[in-house]
Amino acid sequence: MKKIGYLGPKGTFTDEAAYKYAKNENRIEYSSFSNLTEALENHCVDEIVVPIENSLHGTVIEIIDYLISSKNAQIIHEQYMHINLCLIGKKVINYNQIKFITSKEEALSQCRKFISTNIPNSKQIFAPSTAQAIMDIKKNQNDSIVAVGPKRAAEIFELNILEQNIQDKKNNITRFVTLSNENINKNSHDKVSIAFAFEQTDAPGLLFGVFKSFADRNINLSKIESRPTGDGIGKYIFLIDFVGNLLDSNVQKCMQEIRKNCSIFKVLGNYCSNL
């Protein structure tokens, strides 16, 4: 049985992603991102499940930086999850009976319209995570306090769902990836992520040359992004996701062509996509 690490506590969306990915494996929760990645680096777990991108907030830079700096970690699988936030309570009560509402600050802000319309007089209490908020109301003797969090957390802690899908933007999607020290089943992989930086940062036409390499070989790009390298103003590392497999000859030729002008070039993963 594999050991699958994820950032806890149990009942978060990351926990749900880990469950969907490996419900029959040994899933182990970690209290911090550094402890989670350290477990992978030291082979204490076989794989870890982490969020890498959200449709509202963009890329999770911490994950990208880790992938770029790690010698062995790479993406082996991705999945997309709709973020459905629920109003959760110990008992089924009317909105006018609710005096306190607790959750992670970001979760409460994503439900601002629902809260202001239905429970405008409630006092908000911030928690470290949605799961922690739900655990807190489980222990609380006060029935007038409710939480915002995932449906799975309500089920785990045997609480009542007062309302589902209360987030303001309904199309809130998070992309989760599984990281491993070993790539597997390369023949079945259909997506590649790469990171690269140019040797000459001010030479004209460098990015055009990269895009032309893909276009000439009819390779479809699904994501393009840049972020500072941290080595000074105007120095960037570029991130590209594209459809393909590193075993394909046209992909291999494209990668060889791009590498020629790069000071940094790294494959972050060649993996299966589960849309």
Summary of the structure (lengths in Angstrom):
residues: 275
radius of gyration: 21.6
end to end distance: 25.5
largest distance: 65.7
contacts: 861
relative contact order: 0.17
helix: 31%
strand: 35%
